[in-house]
Amino acid sequence: MKQPLGVFDYANEQYHASEGLSRSSLWTFKQLPYKFWYEKLSGQYEPPGDKEAFVLGDVVHAMVLEPSTFNDRYMVMPNIDKRTKSGKELYAEVMIEAAGKTLVKPETMQLAQDMGNALMNNNTVCDLLRDAKMEKSIYWRHEATGLICKARPDIWQGRIVSDLKTTIDAGFRGFQMSAYKYGYFLQAAMIYEALKSIGEPFHNFVFICVEKSKPHSVGLFMLDDEALQFGIDMFHYLMEQIAKCYETNVWPDYGIQKLTIPSYATMEIQGEQ
């Protein structure tokens, strides 16, 4: 069944399972087309079982953006000694109670609460959240390639869109590096294209960043025009490249490359002479 275009109130799991090229899909393709093919098209890929590294970000998002449904989706996993008979019985009871929910370690839940409190103590963050639409799923057809794309803005308040990020470093240099490394410029561009497809492109895009370590400092970054255009250009380039791969069914791996000496190694030798 083809994914209809437009705006939908999909749950996070439904969004990720639906048709359409997302930022994460295109970022995987940018890293290596063969990796995209293996993960998305081969039918051989098995996601890693341990998702603990991603749980914190998901919990903070749900806690801040969708508090009304938080208790329906998450539950603290008590510390249980499953080696004992009573521990095994308690564990079985917890599993029944937690059916359909994501179990979160107590320390992870406490950390998420502390980070959420830091965000809600920031007046600008509260202003950006006020009366905003949260976690809407948007689908559109890329005009040049005909491929369906999807995006999911965290916070959509009229012509202002904000995205919540948990990070190690919410300082300018630290987050600038993260934004480039993890494809956040591409993400903003895809949200811009998604909203443009329904006649509502944003005027401002704000990254709301909260650090994972105490005191959970908050940084706010407004995307400038050059950064947005950088992401838009990358988006259209990647769409053209992935369309060619779909057409030819050729998904390049690393291939044969010439191995050269890194510049820092040459400088090291020159420094010793």
C-alpha positions as a printed Julia matrix, in Angstrom:
273×3 Matrix{Float64}:
  0.0     0.0     0.0
  1.41    3.34   -1.08
  1.97    5.96    1.57
 -0.42    8.9     0.98
  1.11   12.37    0.9
  0.47   15.12    3.43
  0.55   15.51    7.22
 -0.33   12.64    9.57
 -0.48   11.97   13.33
  1.61    8.83   13.23
  3.26    7.32   16.26
  7.04    7.25   16.14
  7.13    3.53   15.36
  4.58    3.88   12.57
  6.54    6.75   11.03
  9.8     4.79   10.97
  8.09    1.76    9.45
  6.33    3.75    6.72
  7.4     4.29    3.13
  9.61    7.24    2.27
 13.21    8.42    2.35
 14.04   10.04    5.67
 17.06   12.04    6.76
 18.59    8.97    8.4
 18.1     6.95    5.19
 19.76    9.59    3.04
 22.56   10.01    5.58
 23.24    6.27    5.42
 23.27    6.5     1.62
 25.71    9.42    1.78
 28.05    7.35    3.94
 27.92    4.4     1.55
 25.26    3.43   -1.03
 25.9    -0.27   -0.44
 25.19    0.17    3.26
 21.84    1.79    2.38
 20.99   -1.12    0.08
 21.93   -3.66    2.75
 19.94   -2.0     5.54
 16.87   -0.93    3.55
 16.52   -3.2     0.53
 18.39   -6.49    0.97
 16.07   -8.05    3.53
 19.17   -9.36    5.33
 19.69   -6.56    7.85
 18.93   -7.19   11.52
 18.95   -4.07   13.72
 21.23   -4.31   16.74
 19.46   -5.67   19.8
 21.03   -3.22   22.25
 19.37    0.15   21.75
 20.3     1.61   25.12
 22.42    4.32   23.49
 19.3     5.69   21.76
 16.88    5.31   24.66
 17.91    8.5    26.48
 17.18   10.76   23.52
 13.84    9.06   22.89
 12.82    9.38   26.54
 13.75   13.08   26.73
 11.81   13.74   23.51
  8.71   11.95   24.77
  8.93   13.55   28.21
  9.2    17.11   26.86
  7.21   16.95   23.63
  4.48   14.39   24.39
  4.07   14.24   28.18
  0.4    13.21   28.0
  1.3     9.84   26.47
  4.62    9.3    28.21
  3.38    6.81   30.84
  1.69    4.78   28.12
  4.99    4.36   26.3
  7.69    4.08   28.98
  8.16    2.37   32.31
 11.05    2.21   34.76
 12.64   -1.21   34.97
 13.26   -1.92   38.68
 16.51   -3.52   39.75
 15.65   -7.2    40.04
 17.88  -10.11   40.98
 16.61  -12.73   38.53
 18.82  -15.38   40.13
 16.36  -15.77   42.99
 12.88  -17.32   42.88
 11.24  -14.12   44.14
 13.23  -12.11   41.62
 12.08  -14.3    38.75
  8.47  -13.95   39.89
  8.78  -10.18   40.19
 10.39   -9.98   36.77
  7.5   -11.92   35.23
  5.01   -9.52   36.84
  6.91   -6.52   35.55
  6.95   -7.95   32.01
  3.17   -8.34   32.1
  2.69   -4.8    33.39
  5.12   -3.4    30.83
  3.48   -5.03   27.8
  3.8    -2.66   24.84
  6.03   -0.24   26.75
  9.74    0.52   26.55
 11.54   -0.41   29.75
 14.02    2.21   30.93
 16.79    1.8    33.48
 16.22    3.88   36.67
 19.4     5.88   36.11
 18.42    6.64   32.51
 14.96    7.82   33.59
 16.45   10.06   36.27
 18.91   11.54   33.78
 16.08   12.2    31.31
 14.05   13.92   34.03
 16.99   16.13   34.96
 17.54   17.08   31.31
 13.83   17.73   30.83
 13.77   19.99   33.88
 16.71   21.97   32.51
 14.84   22.48   29.24
 11.61   23.53   30.92
 13.48   26.03   33.1
 14.55   27.87   29.95
 12.03   30.61   29.07
 12.85   30.6    25.35
 12.35   26.84   25.14
  8.97   27.22   26.84
  8.0    29.92   24.33
  8.96   27.65   21.42
  6.89   24.79   22.86
  3.81   26.86   23.63
  0.83   25.97   21.38
  3.12   24.13   18.96
  2.32   21.0    16.97
  4.51   18.11   18.07
  5.96   15.2    16.11
  3.88   15.51   12.94
  4.76   13.15   10.08
  4.92   14.79    6.65
  5.2    12.99    3.3
  5.87   14.5    -0.11
  7.09   13.52   -3.56
 10.47   14.84   -4.67
  9.69   16.56   -7.94
 12.91   15.81   -9.83
 13.07   12.09   -9.02
  9.48   11.12   -8.18
 10.64    9.42   -4.97
  8.61    9.78   -1.77
 10.33   11.53    1.13
  9.31   11.98    4.74
 10.2    14.25    7.64
  9.03   14.64   11.21
  9.52   18.09   12.76
  9.76   17.91   16.54
  8.17   21.29   17.24
  6.13   23.17   14.63
  4.88   26.55   15.71
  3.57   28.37   12.65
  6.59   29.6    10.69
  9.06   28.52   13.37
 10.29   24.94   13.57
 12.46   23.64   16.4
 14.32   20.37   16.83
 15.33   18.93   20.19
 18.8    17.42   20.48
 20.5    15.71   23.4
 24.23   16.24   23.08
 27.57   15.99   24.82
 28.5    19.6    24.01
 25.9    22.35   23.5
 28.57   25.01   22.98
 28.91   26.6    19.56
 31.97   24.7    18.28
 30.87   21.41   19.76
 27.38   21.5    18.32
 28.56   22.9    14.99
 30.72   19.78   14.61
 27.84   17.51   15.64
 25.49   19.21   13.18
 27.87   18.48   10.32
 28.83   14.99   11.5
 25.28   13.71   12.0
 23.49   15.39    9.11
 21.48   18.01   10.99
 21.74   20.51    8.12
 20.21   17.88    5.85
 17.5    17.25    8.43
 16.53   20.94    8.56
 16.5    21.1     4.76
 14.18   18.1     4.49
 11.79   19.61    7.01
 11.86   22.83    4.99
 11.04   20.92    1.78
  8.33   18.94    3.58
  6.58   22.07    4.83
  7.06   23.8     1.48
  5.23   20.88   -0.17
  2.11   21.78    1.85
  2.55   25.53    1.31
  3.98   26.32    4.77
  7.79   26.65    4.59
  9.35   27.8     7.84
 10.98   31.2     8.33
 13.22   30.11   11.2
 14.67   26.79   12.29
 15.98   26.44   15.84
 18.01   23.61   17.34
 17.28   23.2    21.06
 20.26   21.43   22.6
 20.61   20.06   26.12
 23.78   18.5    27.47
 23.75   14.99   28.9
 26.02   15.79   31.81
 25.3    18.12   34.73
 24.35   20.94   34.94
 22.58   20.01   31.64
 23.28   23.36   30.0
 20.95   24.4    27.19
 22.08   25.9    23.89
 19.8    27.41   21.22
 20.97   27.71   17.61
 19.06   29.42   14.81
 19.97   28.16   11.37
 21.21   30.91    9.05
 20.34   31.11    5.33
 23.7    29.75    4.19
 23.42   26.69    6.45
 19.88   25.99    5.24
 20.91   26.31    1.59
 23.83   23.97    2.25
 21.36   21.38    3.51
 18.95   21.93    0.61
 21.72   21.54   -1.97
 22.87   18.34   -0.25
 19.31   17.0    -0.2
 18.74   17.47   -3.93
 22.18   16.07   -4.78
 21.61   12.93   -2.69
 18.14   12.47   -4.17
 19.59   12.55   -7.68
 22.3    10.05   -6.71
 19.95    7.63   -4.97
 17.51    7.8    -7.9
 20.35    6.66  -10.21
 21.08    3.74   -7.92
 17.43    2.73   -7.88
 17.3     2.95  -11.68
 20.46    0.9   -12.3
 20.24   -1.27   -9.16
 23.94   -0.59   -8.65
 24.86    0.35   -5.08
 28.6     1.13   -4.87
 30.76   -0.15   -2.04
 34.14    1.4    -1.11
 35.78    0.03   -4.26
 39.47    0.4    -5.11
 41.17    3.5    -3.76
 44.72    4.78   -3.75
 46.2     4.82   -0.25
 48.14    7.98    0.5
 50.04    9.21    3.51
 47.88   11.44    5.73
 48.99   15.06    5.94
 49.55   14.89    9.69
 52.04   12.05    9.22
 54.08   14.09    6.74
 54.11   17.03    9.12
 55.26   14.74   11.93
 58.26   13.56    9.93
 59.16   17.05    8.81
 59.02   18.19   12.43
 61.56   15.53   13.44
 64.11   16.61   10.83
